[in-house]
């Protein structure tokens, strides 16, 4: 159903005509039709179509996987991560895969990764008075090695490969 958002556009353009009662959204259309005395039938049907498309797009958006493009690593599927948005001008989001002791962190608009990082350190980061200061003092490496630098620590096999043309950004 969510293979392509163009399906929703087609539904909007063609509409789900009056005779398509086998749709999941038939009750919505019936409601729109019952408001006929207040709204002309054509307007009610247009409202029904728009609401149907919005519902499909909402469902499709929740069904798609979230992917992070991590610097020095590539595309990572976040399905095995627990992600937390932060209130910081520097650290925007922290995603942690506890099973692999693997953290992804969104600094401004760039994702970075940290390997063999314990859950206690991630919890302390998220609970710090200043997430950015905690990150700089306890997680960020200096030079060629840091306490959780993936160049010197085990990198889990969570990378996904998207072939050219199949990127989520190429769907429209």
GROMACS elastic network, one bead per residue, 0.5 to 0.9 nm:
[ bonds ]
;  ai    aj funct       b0    kb
    1     4     6  0.77557   500
    1     7     6  0.80663   500
    1    56     6  0.86137   500
    1    60     6  0.78911   500
    2     5     6  0.65526   500
    2     7     6  0.78119   500
    2     8     6  0.88232   500
    2    56     6  0.79684   500
    2    57     6  0.82545   500
    2    59     6  0.79855   500
    2    60     6  0.51491   500
    2    61     6  0.84486   500
    2    63     6  0.76565   500
    2    64     6  0.83764   500
    3     6     6  0.87015   500
    3     7     6  0.80696   500
    3    60     6  0.83535   500
    4     7     6  0.58824   500
    4     8     6  0.79804   500
    4    60     6  0.86360   500
    4   171     6  0.71755   500
    4   172     6  0.85670   500
    5     8     6  0.53453   500
    5     9     6  0.67831   500
    5    10     6  0.88823   500
    5    56     6  0.85367   500
    5    57     6  0.70268   500
    5    60     6  0.77513   500
    5   171     6  0.80270   500
    5   172     6  0.80339   500
    6    10     6  0.61357   500
    6    11     6  0.85405   500
    6   171     6  0.88380   500
    6   172     6  0.78125   500
    7    10     6  0.50676   500
    7    11     6  0.62357   500
    7    12     6  0.86775   500
    8    12     6  0.62396   500
    8    13     6  0.86455   500
    8    52     6  0.84397   500
    8    53     6  0.54333   500
    8    54     6  0.83418   500
    8    56     6  0.66646   500
    8    57     6  0.70415   500
    9    12     6  0.50109   500
    9    13     6  0.61233   500
    9    14     6  0.84884   500
    9    53     6  0.74406   500
   10    13     6  0.50192   500
   10    14     6  0.57960   500
   10    15     6  0.74668   500
   11    14     6  0.52761   500
   11    16     6  0.63774   500
   11    49     6  0.74165   500
   11    52     6  0.84043   500
   11    53     6  0.70206   500
   12    16     6  0.78305   500
   12    46     6  0.84640   500
   12    49     6  0.58183   500
   12    50     6  0.66264   500
   12    52     6  0.82623   500
   12    53     6  0.64582   500
   13    49     6  0.88569   500
   14    17     6  0.78362   500
   15    18     6  0.89691   500
   15    45     6  0.84583   500
   15    46     6  0.80669   500
   15    49     6  0.60340   500
   16    19     6  0.78859   500
   16    20     6  0.60196   500
   16    21     6  0.87395   500
   16    23     6  0.81112   500
   16    26     6  0.89245   500
   16    29     6  0.87438   500
   16    45     6  0.86599   500
   16    48     6  0.87442   500
   16    49     6  0.68201   500
   16    52     6  0.89017   500
   17    20     6  0.56003   500
   17    21     6  0.86159   500
   17    45     6  0.82865   500
   18    21     6  0.73919   500
   18    29     6  0.81965   500
   18    45     6  0.81971   500
   19    22     6  0.85561   500
   20    23     6  0.62212   500
   20    26     6  0.74905   500
   21    24     6  0.83239   500
   21    25     6  0.82871   500
   21    26     6  0.53508   500
   21    27     6  0.85198   500
   21    29     6  0.86822   500
   22    25     6  0.83319   500
   22    26     6  0.67770   500
   23    26     6  0.52420   500
   23    27     6  0.86633   500
   24    27     6  0.76762   500
   24    28     6  0.87443   500
   25    28     6  0.52931   500
   25    29     6  0.65156   500
   25    30     6  0.87932   500
   25    48     6  0.86545   500
   25    52     6  0.65173   500
   25    55     6  0.89928   500
   26    29     6  0.50114   500
   26    30     6  0.61075   500
   26    31     6  0.86087   500
   27    31     6  0.61635   500
   27    32     6  0.85994   500
   28    31     6  0.50944   500
   28    32     6  0.62562   500
   28    33     6  0.85989   500
   28    48     6  0.64597   500
   28    51     6  0.81589   500
   28    52     6  0.78082   500
   29    33     6  0.60631   500
   29    34     6  0.85586   500
   29    44     6  0.81360   500
   29    45     6  0.68666   500
   29    47     6  0.87018   500
   29    48     6  0.53380   500
   29    49     6  0.79115   500
   29    52     6  0.85700   500
   30    34     6  0.60696   500
   30    35     6  0.87403   500
   30    48     6  0.87204   500
   31    34     6  0.50780   500
   31    35     6  0.65236   500
   31    44     6  0.88315   500
   31    48     6  0.84284   500
   32    35     6  0.54108   500
   32    36     6  0.71667   500
   32    39     6  0.86152   500
   32    41     6  0.82580   500
   32    43     6  0.88550   500
   32    44     6  0.50603   500
   32    45     6  0.64799   500
   32    46     6  0.89650   500
   32    47     6  0.72143   500
   32    48     6  0.59440   500
   33    36     6  0.53307   500
   33    37     6  0.89736   500
   33    39     6  0.85806   500
   33    40     6  0.88295   500
   33    41     6  0.63930   500
   33    44     6  0.59612   500
   33    45     6  0.68589   500
   33    48     6  0.84710   500
   34    37     6  0.76270   500
   34    38     6  0.89776   500
   34    44     6  0.86871   500
   35    38     6  0.56213   500
   35    39     6  0.60744   500
   35    40     6  0.83861   500
   35    41     6  0.83516   500
   35    44     6  0.71980   500
   36    40     6  0.55464   500
   36    41     6  0.55503   500
   36    43     6  0.88725   500
   36    44     6  0.68343   500
   37    40     6  0.69242   500
   37    41     6  0.84873   500
   39    42     6  0.81667   500
   39    43     6  0.63506   500
   39    44     6  0.60075   500
   40    43     6  0.54913   500
   40    44     6  0.62887   500
   40    45     6  0.87538   500
   41    44     6  0.50560   500
   41    45     6  0.61119   500
   41    46     6  0.86195   500
   42    45     6  0.51479   500
   42    46     6  0.62294   500
   42    47     6  0.86819   500
   43    46     6  0.50191   500
   43    47     6  0.61725   500
   43    48     6  0.85147   500
   44    47     6  0.51259   500
   44    48     6  0.61527   500
   44    49     6  0.86802   500
   45    49     6  0.61635   500
   45    50     6  0.86437   500
   46    49     6  0.50199   500
   46    50     6  0.61865   500
   46    51     6  0.85619   500
   47    50     6  0.51307   500
   47    51     6  0.60971   500
   47    52     6  0.84665   500
   48    51     6  0.51784   500
   48    52     6  0.60461   500
   48    53     6  0.86337   500
   49    52     6  0.50316   500
   49    53     6  0.61832   500
   49    54     6  0.86115   500
   50    53     6  0.51606   500
   50    54     6  0.62038   500
   50    55     6  0.86405   500
   51    54     6  0.50609   500
   51    55     6  0.61518   500
   51    56     6  0.86493   500
   52    55     6  0.51254   500
   52    56     6  0.62436   500
   52    57     6  0.86637   500
   53    56     6  0.50783   500
   53    57     6  0.61200   500
   53    58     6  0.85203   500
   54    57     6  0.51211   500
   54    58     6  0.60721   500
   54    59     6  0.85680   500
   55    58     6  0.51003   500
   55    59     6  0.61748   500
   55    60     6  0.85845   500
   56    59     6  0.51008   500
   56    60     6  0.60448   500
   56    61     6  0.84882   500
   57    60     6  0.50284   500
   57    61     6  0.59599   500
   57    62     6  0.86481   500
   58    61     6  0.51890   500
   58    62     6  0.64736   500
   58    63     6  0.87964   500
   59    62     6  0.54095   500
   59    63     6  0.63657   500
   60    63     6  0.50305   500
   60    64     6  0.64465   500
   61    64     6  0.56143   500
   61    65     6  0.87107   500
   62    65     6  0.79717   500
   65    77     6  0.70265   500
   65    78     6  0.74382   500
   65    79     6  0.69385   500
   66    76     6  0.86064   500
   66    77     6  0.61494   500
   66    78     6  0.56708   500
   66    79     6  0.70251   500
   67    75     6  0.64294   500
   67    76     6  0.55315   500
   67    78     6  0.57129   500
   67    79     6  0.83743   500
   67   160     6  0.89523   500
   67   168     6  0.88892   500
   68    74     6  0.79950   500
   68    75     6  0.56193   500
   68    76     6  0.52309   500
   68    77     6  0.65497   500
   68    78     6  0.69848   500
   68   104     6  0.85959   500
   68   111     6  0.69537   500
   69    73     6  0.77337   500
   69    74     6  0.52951   500
   69    76     6  0.63595   500
   69   110     6  0.80684   500
   69   111     6  0.64914   500
   69   112     6  0.87717   500
   70    73     6  0.53281   500
   70    74     6  0.50444   500
   70    75     6  0.60576   500
   70    76     6  0.69386   500
   70   104     6  0.77637   500
   70   105     6  0.88740   500
   70   106     6  0.88150   500
   70   110     6  0.72161   500
   70   112     6  0.54123   500
   70   113     6  0.68030   500
   71    74     6  0.63397   500
   71    75     6  0.88730   500
   71   110     6  0.69977   500
   71   111     6  0.59181   500
   71   112     6  0.55360   500
   71   113     6  0.77065   500
   72   112     6  0.77496   500
   72   113     6  0.84512   500
   73    76     6  0.81430   500
   73   112     6  0.83519   500
   73   113     6  0.79443   500
   73   159     6  0.77797   500
   74   159     6  0.70638   500
   74   160     6  0.80031   500
   74   161     6  0.81525   500
   75   159     6  0.60352   500
   75   160     6  0.57822   500
   75   161     6  0.66574   500
   75   162     6  0.78166   500
   76   158     6  0.63743   500
   76   160     6  0.56443   500
   76   161     6  0.83655   500
   77    80     6  0.75832   500
   77    81     6  0.84484   500
   77   158     6  0.71524   500
   77   159     6  0.69349   500
   77   160     6  0.64165   500
   78    81     6  0.51538   500
   78    82     6  0.79272   500
   78    83     6  0.81726   500
   78    95     6  0.77660   500
   78    97     6  0.86342   500
   78   158     6  0.88996   500
   79    82     6  0.81013   500
   80    96     6  0.83582   500
   80    97     6  0.60617   500
   80    98     6  0.87089   500
   80    99     6  0.86572   500
   80   158     6  0.87680   500
   81    95     6  0.56341   500
   81    96     6  0.50582   500
   81    98     6  0.75861   500
   81   102     6  0.87176   500
   81   103     6  0.83515   500
   81   104     6  0.87821   500
   82    94     6  0.82354   500
   82    95     6  0.53503   500
   82    96     6  0.52659   500
   82    97     6  0.64233   500
   82    98     6  0.82471   500
   83    93     6  0.69798   500
   83    94     6  0.55938   500
   83    96     6  0.63472   500
   83    97     6  0.88799   500
   83   104     6  0.88374   500
   84    92     6  0.87303   500
   84    93     6  0.56779   500
   84    94     6  0.53073   500
   84    95     6  0.62379   500
   84    96     6  0.86435   500
   84   126     6  0.81003   500
   85    91     6  0.85938   500
   85    92     6  0.59540   500
   85    94     6  0.64341   500
   85    95     6  0.86373   500
   86    89     6  0.88714   500
   86    91     6  0.66405   500
   86    92     6  0.53241   500
   86    93     6  0.55255   500
   86    94     6  0.74240   500
   86   126     6  0.73865   500
   86   131     6  0.78319   500
   87    90     6  0.88759   500
   87    91     6  0.77425   500
   87    92     6  0.69501   500
   87    93     6  0.87318   500
   87   130     6  0.89985   500
   87   131     6  0.81210   500
   88    91     6  0.53769   500
   88    92     6  0.61168   500
   88    93     6  0.89148   500
   88   130     6  0.75242   500
   88   131     6  0.65920   500
   88   132     6  0.68754   500
   89    92     6  0.70134   500
   89   107     6  0.87956   500
   89   108     6  0.73337   500
   89   132     6  0.79227   500
   90   106     6  0.83947   500
   90   107     6  0.55405   500
   90   108     6  0.52922   500
   90   131     6  0.82175   500
   90   132     6  0.59265   500
   91    94     6  0.76729   500
   91   105     6  0.71546   500
   91   106     6  0.59245   500
   91   108     6  0.61991   500
   91   131     6  0.67240   500
   91   132     6  0.58892   500
   91   135     6  0.83709   500
   92   105     6  0.76732   500
   92   106     6  0.54151   500
   92   107     6  0.59754   500
   92   108     6  0.62039   500
   92   109     6  0.79441   500
   93   104     6  0.82727   500
   93   105     6  0.57960   500
   93   106     6  0.50178   500
   93   107     6  0.75156   500
   93   108     6  0.89909   500
   93   111     6  0.89140   500
   94   103     6  0.71200   500
   94   104     6  0.59255   500
   94   106     6  0.63826   500
   94   122     6  0.83935   500
   94   126     6  0.79115   500
   95   102     6  0.84470   500
   95   103     6  0.56825   500
   95   104     6  0.50516   500
   95   105     6  0.62552   500
   95   106     6  0.85051   500
   96    99     6  0.89787   500
   96   100     6  0.87299   500
   96   101     6  0.73171   500
   96   102     6  0.58849   500
   96   104     6  0.63503   500
   96   105     6  0.85524   500
   96   119     6  0.81825   500
   96   122     6  0.75776   500
   97   100     6  0.56508   500
   97   101     6  0.58232   500
   97   102     6  0.51698   500
   97   103     6  0.62666   500
   97   104     6  0.85166   500
   98   102     6  0.66573   500
   98   103     6  0.83112   500
   98   117     6  0.88190   500
   98   118     6  0.78350   500
   98   119     6  0.65862   500
   99   102     6  0.79205   500
  100   103     6  0.87951   500
  100   115     6  0.82584   500
  100   116     6  0.72875   500
  100   117     6  0.87831   500
  100   155     6  0.86002   500
  100   156     6  0.63038   500
  101   114     6  0.85608   500
  101   115     6  0.63967   500
  101   117     6  0.51077   500
  101   118     6  0.57957   500
  101   119     6  0.71237   500
  101   156     6  0.85222   500
  102   113     6  0.73046   500
  102   114     6  0.59371   500
  102   116     6  0.59157   500
  102   117     6  0.60598   500
  102   118     6  0.82439   500
  102   155     6  0.77963   500
  102   156     6  0.72982   500
  103   112     6  0.83593   500
  103   113     6  0.56659   500
  103   114     6  0.51393   500
  103   115     6  0.65928   500
  103   116     6  0.83555   500
  103   117     6  0.68953   500
  103   122     6  0.78904   500
  104   111     6  0.65124   500
  104   112     6  0.56389   500
  104   114     6  0.63929   500
  104   115     6  0.89707   500
  105   110     6  0.81682   500
  105   111     6  0.55034   500
  105   112     6  0.53676   500
  105   113     6  0.63154   500
  105   114     6  0.81145   500
  106   109     6  0.62164   500
  106   110     6  0.54672   500
  106   112     6  0.64445   500
  106   113     6  0.89417   500
  107   110     6  0.53725   500
  107   111     6  0.62397   500
  107   112     6  0.74248   500
  107   132     6  0.89394   500
  108   111     6  0.83827   500
  113   148     6  0.88366   500
  113   149     6  0.80785   500
  113   150     6  0.71625   500
  114   117     6  0.65961   500
  114   139     6  0.81824   500
  114   140     6  0.88049   500
  114   147     6  0.88609   500
  114   148     6  0.52609   500
  114   149     6  0.56773   500
  114   150     6  0.56888   500
  114   153     6  0.85721   500
  114   155     6  0.84436   500
  115   118     6  0.89592   500
  115   147     6  0.88539   500
  115   148     6  0.51331   500
  115   149     6  0.61288   500
  115   150     6  0.50385   500
  115   151     6  0.86916   500
  115   152     6  0.86498   500
  115   153     6  0.58015   500
  115   154     6  0.62342   500
  115   155     6  0.59169   500
  115   156     6  0.78577   500
  116   147     6  0.88291   500
  116   148     6  0.60468   500
  116   149     6  0.84565   500
  116   150     6  0.80867   500
  116   153     6  0.63975   500
  116   154     6  0.66214   500
  116   155     6  0.78736   500
  116   156     6  0.89981   500
  117   120     6  0.84753   500
  117   121     6  0.68934   500
  117   122     6  0.74380   500
  117   139     6  0.87472   500
  117   147     6  0.82023   500
  117   148     6  0.58431   500
  118   121     6  0.55771   500
  118   122     6  0.67135   500
  118   123     6  0.88897   500
  119   122     6  0.51025   500
  119   123     6  0.60715   500
  119   124     6  0.85267   500
  120   123     6  0.50651   500
  120   124     6  0.60642   500
  120   125     6  0.85233   500
  121   124     6  0.50394   500
  121   125     6  0.61147   500
  121   126     6  0.87023   500
  121   138     6  0.82813   500
  121   139     6  0.83230   500
  122   126     6  0.62746   500
  122   127     6  0.86181   500
  123   126     6  0.51677   500
  123   127     6  0.61168   500
  123   128     6  0.84463   500
  124   127     6  0.50845   500
  124   128     6  0.57917   500
  124   131     6  0.88574   500
  124   134     6  0.81763   500
  125   128     6  0.52540   500
  125   129     6  0.87694   500
  125   130     6  0.83857   500
  125   131     6  0.57403   500
  125   132     6  0.84856   500
  125   134     6  0.60133   500
  125   135     6  0.66160   500
  125   138     6  0.86172   500
  125   139     6  0.88065   500
  126   129     6  0.86553   500
  126   130     6  0.89369   500
  126   131     6  0.64299   500
  127   130     6  0.84014   500
  127   131     6  0.75257   500
  128   131     6  0.53255   500
  128   132     6  0.87069   500
  128   133     6  0.84321   500
  128   134     6  0.65060   500
  129   133     6  0.85316   500
  129   134     6  0.82234   500
  130   133     6  0.53493   500
  130   134     6  0.62269   500
  130   135     6  0.86062   500
  131   134     6  0.51773   500
  131   135     6  0.60882   500
  131   136     6  0.86660   500
  132   135     6  0.50902   500
  132   136     6  0.62012   500
  132   137     6  0.86356   500
  133   136     6  0.51362   500
  133   137     6  0.60939   500
  133   138     6  0.84461   500
  134   137     6  0.51992   500
  134   138     6  0.57944   500
  134   139     6  0.74946   500
  135   138     6  0.54651   500
  135   139     6  0.50212   500
  135   140     6  0.59578   500
  136   139     6  0.61373   500
  136   140     6  0.51433   500
  136   141     6  0.80961   500
  137   140     6  0.68322   500
  137   141     6  0.88742   500
  138   141     6  0.83017   500
  138   147     6  0.79247   500
  139   146     6  0.71889   500
  139   147     6  0.64648   500
  139   148     6  0.66657   500
  139   149     6  0.86152   500
  140   146     6  0.63888   500
  140   147     6  0.77159   500
  140   148     6  0.79007   500
  140   149     6  0.80982   500
  141   144     6  0.74020   500
  141   145     6  0.57544   500
  141   147     6  0.64999   500
  141   148     6  0.74993   500
  141   149     6  0.66237   500
  142   145     6  0.62856   500
  142   146     6  0.59595   500
  143   146     6  0.75629   500
  144   149     6  0.82654   500
  144   151     6  0.81994   500
  144   152     6  0.88928   500
  145   148     6  0.80125   500
  145   149     6  0.58421   500
  145   150     6  0.87100   500
  145   151     6  0.75191   500
  145   152     6  0.69664   500
  146   150     6  0.86128   500
  146   152     6  0.83823   500
  147   153     6  0.88141   500
  148   151     6  0.87602   500
  148   152     6  0.79156   500
  148   153     6  0.66656   500
  149   152     6  0.57990   500
  149   153     6  0.61070   500
  150   154     6  0.64804   500
  150   155     6  0.60269   500
  151   154     6  0.80253   500
  151   155     6  0.82268   500
  152   155     6  0.88897   500
  155   158     6  0.85740   500
  156   159     6  0.81509   500
  157   160     6  0.87603   500
  162   165     6  0.81324   500
  162   166     6  0.60464   500
  162   167     6  0.60554   500
  162   168     6  0.89175   500
  163   166     6  0.56253   500
  163   167     6  0.71766   500
  164   167     6  0.67358   500
  165   168     6  0.87119   500
  165   169     6  0.88126   500
  165   170     6  0.61322   500
  165   171     6  0.84192   500
  166   169     6  0.81156   500
  166   170     6  0.64227   500
  166   171     6  0.75483   500
  167   170     6  0.53006   500
  167   171     6  0.72996   500
  168   171     6  0.58852   500
  168   172     6  0.89670   500
  169   172     6  0.73854   500
